[in-house]
Amino acid sequence: MNPSSSVPRLVVAAPSSGSGKTTVATGLMAAFAARGLAVSPHKVGPDYIDPGYHALATGRVGRNLDAYLCGPELIGPLFAHGARGCDLAVVEGVMGLYDGAAGEGELASTAQVAKLLRAPVVLVVDASSQSRSVAALVHGFASWDPEVRIGGVILNKVGSDRHEALLREALDASGVPVLGVLRRAPQVDTPSRHLGLVPVAERRTAAVEAVAAMAAQVEAGCDLQALAGLARSAGPLSCEEWEPPVIPGRTRPVVAVAGGAAFTFSYAEHAELLSAAGAEVVPFDPLRDEALPEGTAGLVIGGGFPEVYAGELAANEPLREAVGELARSGAPVAAECAGLLYLCRELDGQPMCGVLDASARMSERLTLGYRDAVAVGDSVLAAAGTRMRGHEFHRTVVEPGAGAAPAWGVRAPERRVEGFVQRGVHASYLHTHWASEPGVARRFVERCRTS
């Protein structure tokens, strides 16, 4: 059996969003790491921000487990890949325990991932406005799906010793042990804005302090020994580790990958796939670097918050010109969401790279959800007809929404075409997970060699 498939593991879930999953999961990761354990951090769903806090807590790359984007069959292998060599893994859930992709049953829910990982669930309950009712709530969640094993409860936002006593008394008959009690602690909160938590890269010192506060609260309020014991009760996985397919090549083209505070959204497997496909992956920061990395043959610009930094991005004129020149040369450029905005003529009136004949602006409307997509034509990422699943998450609008050669045809929530393909550029709002289609990275790197 693969050693990574027997790593002790816990899934941290909740009845609903806002219950305290991130505080508990991140605090547990940091508290276990402080005890000298190698902790593997994971996040259910497409979220890019929480894994940044997980990485701070553990010193390891935060990884996502998304059964919609990658398919249920890849959840175990991707977990095993990330957990290789670790003593324990903590998986933070998404939304409520049983909430999944809209209209798709349990698909992409925390419950589905817990079952695929054969992992016990710790339910984090916001107890701030209840006492005896907590027993009914926990009983309902524990009995809803007999394949989901809720191994314990952590009570969050408990107001007093008397409140704690009432909650414990109510839960005594539930058969689900209380493994932790956290009091109300505003100092542990992390700031949010239009798309959720503020990423670690934008608040490094404050983020370190927040993670330390989460760890201290969890250390003081939770039974870490019992939680570690619960993690060891996870069943073995009968799967092999996911590995990016290695593609031998005579040359290693430089693929520049945007990072820094404005472009924080990226799945760890993308860089691994590019490297395995033969690329030399070199990060750069569009807020600070005035030139692309030396020898850049291809460019990847993922998601993030360029709208927050539009002025600074605009002020870096040398880099904007370098990106435009690279794109006009026909070199491969892959841009997702924030990358799409950066390639436009302007963003909220500020000049961007001008690669696309389109303008971008902030909007009051949140666009959010999973998408089924098909490549409309050939591009540096995919051959025409390639099907991929993606995720949209933004409060911006690009006009027009598609070029003469669109990137994707999207089936739902309405049929439409989206994005831009021109010369070597593929720009789109859709975030995709390349592990679901390894040919994407292979195709991109090969185009970098030949363009």
N, C-alpha and C positions, 0 to 999 in steps of 0.2 A: 504493500500500500504506500502511496505517496505520502511522505511525512507531513507535507503541508495540508493534507486533507484531514488530518487528525488534530490540528491545532485547537486547543480549548477556545471557545468563542461564545459570545453573548450578543443578542440583538436587543438594542434599547428602543422601545416603542412607546406609544402613548395613545390614549383614546382620541386625541385631536391635536391639531397644530397649536402651538403656544403653550403646551403643557410643561415644557422644560427639557425636552429630549436633548437639545444641543448642550445645555448646561451639564446634564448628567453624563451624557456620552463623552463629552470632551473632558469633563472632570475625572471620570473613571479612567480614561486613557492616560491622562497626566498623572493620576495617583498611582496607577499600576507601574507606569514608566519610572516614577520616582522611587519605586521599590526595587528597581533594577531589572524589571522585565522588559523584553523586547515586545512592544505592543504594535499590532498591525491595525491601522485605522481604516474603516470603510464607511461609506454613506450610501443608503438606498436612494435610487432616483438620480435625476440629472443635475442635482445641485452642485455648483462649483465652489461656493463660498465656504460652507461648513468644512470641507476637506482641508482648507487652508488652516483653520483653527485646529483640526485634528493633527495636521503635520507639526504645528507648533507644540502640541501636547506630547507627541511621541518621538519626534525627530525622524519620522519616516514619511514618505509620500502618502497623502490621503488619496484613496481610490474609491471610485463609484461602482455600484452594483445595480444596473438598470435592466430589468427583464424585458422592458418594452424596446429599448434601443438595441440591445444586444441579443435578446432572446433568452428564455429561461435556461436553455441548454448551456449557456456560457457563464451563468452565475457561479456555479461551483468551480469551474476552471479558473475564472478571473479571481475569485476569492483565494484559491490555492496559490496562484501566482503572486498575489500581493502579500500573503501570509507566510511565504517561504522563509524559514529560519526564525520564526517568531515564537514566543512563549505563550501568547494569548492574543486574541483578536476581539475588538469591539466594533460592532456594526450599528451605526445610528440609522434609525428608520426615517420614514418620510410621512408627513401628514398623520392621519389616524392609522392605527394598526391595520385595518382592513380596507383602507382607501387605496384604489389603484387607478389605472388609466380609465378615463371616462368611457362608460359603455363597454368595458372589456372585462368585467367581473373582477377577479382577484389579480389580474395581470399587472405586474410592476408594483404591487402592494408590498408593504413590509412583511405582512403575513406570508405571502408567497415566497419571498426571499428567505425568511426564517425556515420555512419548510424545505426549500431547496438546499439550504445549508445544514439542515438537521440541527438547528441551534435553538437553545432555550431563549425565551423572551423575558426581559425585565420590563414591566409596565410602569411608566412614569405617570403618576396621576396628580393633576392640579387639584389639591384638596382645599383650596382657599375658601370655597363657598359651600362646603358640605361636611357632614360628619357621618352619620349612620348610612347614608345613601351610597357611600363609597363602596360598601360591601356588595350592593346590587350591581353597581357599575363593573366592579372587578369580576364578579360572578358571570355577568353577561359576556364580557370579553373572553374570559377563560373557557366558557362553554360553547361559544359560537362555532368554532371550528376545532373539532377534537384532534386534528393533526397539528395544531399550533399549541406548543407547550409553554404556558406562562409559568415561569419558575419562581417569580417573585415580584413584589411591588416596591417601588420607591415613591414615597409620598412627598410631594413638592409643595412649597408655599404654605407650610404649616405655621399657624399663628402663635401657638403657645403650648406649654406642657399639657394643659387641660384639653386643648384641641387634639394634640397627639394621642392622648389617652383614649378619647372618644373614637378616633379613627382606628386605633389598634384593637379596641374592644369590638368594634363592628366587624373587623376583618378576621378576628379569631376563628370564626366558624366557616370562613370561605375556603380554607385549605390552601390558600396562597400566602406564603410567608411575607412579612414586611422586612425588606432587606436594607431599607434606608429611610431616613426622615430628614428632609431639608427645610430649614426655616426660610422665611421671606428674607431675601438678601439683594436689594436693588443694585449694590455695587458689582454684582456678578453680571448684570445685564450688559449686552454689547449693543452699540448703536446700530440703528437700521435706517434705510432710506427707501427709494422707490422700488428697488428690486430685492429687498431683504437686508441681511446683515451687511455692514461695511467690510469689505475684504481685508484680510490680514495685511496685505502689501501696502494698504493705505494708512494703516495705524499700527505700525510694528510695535512700538513701545507699549501703547495702550492695550494691544492685543495680547502681548506677553503677560501684562498685569491681569487682564481678564481671565486668561487661561489659568494663571496661578491662583486666582480667587476661586475659580470653579473647582480646581483640584483641592484646595483647602476645605471648601464646603463639603465636597464629596468625601474626603478623608475623614472629616469630623462627623458626618451624618450617616455614612453607609458602612455596612459590614463587608469590608473588602475580602475578608477570608471566605465568607459565605458566597459572595459573588464569584470569586475565583473557583470555588468548588462547583458552583452551578455551571460555570463555563466548561469545566472539565467533564461534565456530564453530556456534552454534545456528542452526537453520534458520528461515526466515521463517514467520510464522503467517498463514494466509489467513482472518482473522476481523476483525470490527469490534469496537471497544471496547464494553464494556457501559456503558450510561448509565441512571441511574434516570429513569423516565418523568416528565416535568414535567407536573403537573396544575394548570392555572390556577385560582385561586379569589379571591373578593372579599375574604376575610379570611385572616389567618394565625394560626390558633389556637396557643396556647402548649402544647407537649408537653414535660412535664418528664421527664427521663431520669435514673434513679438511677445514681450513680457512687461514687467514693471507694473506700476499702479493702475495704468489705464487698460491693460490687457491681461487680466488675471484668470480668465476662464480657459482651462485646458484640461483634457483628460490625460493622465500620466501615460497611458498606453500609446497615445499618438506619437510622442517623441521616441518611445521604444520601437514602434513599428517603423518609423522613418529610419532610425538607426539600423535596425535589422535589415531593412531594404537596401542599405548601402549608403545612406546619407551621413554626413557629418553635421549634426544638429548643433547650431550655435544660437543661443538666446541673445536678444538685444532689447533695449528699452526705448521706445519711440519718444518718451518724454525727455530723455537725457542724451541719447546717442545721435550725433549729427550725420552719421554715415551708416550704411548697412555693413555687416561683417565682411571682412575682406574675402573676395572670391564668391560672394553670394550667387548661387545658381537658381535658387527657388526661395519662395517666401511664404510663410504661414502666419496668418494674423487671426487669432481666435477671438473669443468674446471678452467682455469687460465693460468698462464704463468710460468710453471716450467722451460722452456727453458731459461728464463731470470735469474733464480736462481739455475741453475743446480749445480754450485759449492757449494753453501750453502746447498742445499738439500743433496748433496753427502757427505758433511762434517758432517752432522748429522747422523752418523753411528748407534748410539743406536736406533734411531727411525726407520731407515730403517730396522734394524734387528727385531724390534718389529712388524712392519707391515708384514714382511716376515713370522715371527713365527705365527702371527694371521691367515694369509692366509693359511699356511700349516696345521693349526689345523682344517680347514674346516669351519671356521666362515664365515658368509656372508660378502662379500666385493663388493661394487658397485662402479665402477670407470668410469668416463666419460672424454674423451679427455685428459686433463691434468693429471687426475687420471690414465688413461691408460699409459701415458708416465712414470709416477712415479713408476708404477709396473713393468716396463721393466727392463732388465739387466742393460742397460745403456742409457743415453741421451747425445748425442754429446760427447761421450767418457767418460762421468762422470758416476760412478756407482750409480744405483738407487736401488730399493728394491729387484730386482731379482725374483719376483713372477712369471713373465711371461718369457718364453724363446724367447725373442724378443728384438731388439734394436731399439732405436728411434733417429732421427736426424732432424735438421732444414732443410727446403727445400725452394727453391726460389718460388715454386708453391703454390698459394693460393687455398685451397680446401674450397669451400663455397656453401651452398645451402641446401634446404629442402630435406628430404628423406622419402620415405615410406618404413617401415621395418616390418619384421615378425620374431618372435623368432624361431630360427632354432631348438632348443631343450629346454628342461626344464632347468631353472636356478633359482637362488634365487630371481630374479625379475619377471620372467614371465614363464608361461607354454608354451610349444611348440605350435606354431601356433598363439600366441598372436600378434595382429597387433598394431603397434604404429607408430606415425610420429615423426621424429627427425630432427635435424639440425646439419650440419657439418660446422666448421669454424676454420681452422688451417693452419699453414705453416710448418708442420712437417710430417715426414713419419715414420711409424713403419714397420719393416721387421722381420718376415712375417706379412702380414696385417690381418691374421686370424689364429686361432689355430685349432687343430684337431677337437675341438667342437666350432664352431663359435658362436658369440652372436646373430648376425642378418643376415638375408638375405635382401639385399637392391635391390629395383626394378629399381631405376633411380639415376643418368643419365645412368648407365649401370647395368646390373644384376651382382651381386657379393655377396660373403659372407664377413663378417667383424667382427672383435672383437674376444674375447676369453671367453670361459666358462670352468672353471676347478675347481672341488670341489665346494667351496662356492664363487668363484670369478666370477663376471660378469664385463668385461672390454671392452670398446668400444669407438670409436670416436664420436658416436652419442650423442648429447644433447637431452634429452627428457623432456617433462613436465608431471610430474606424475599426475597432476589434470585430465588429459585426461583419465587416467586409474588408479583409486585409488587402485585397487587391487595390484599394484606394491608395494606400501608402506606396505600394509597389509601383503603381502606374505613375504616381506623382514623381517619385525619385527617378524613374526611368526617363521621364520627360525632362527632368533637370539635367540628366546626362546628355540628352540629345538636342536640347533647345539652343 
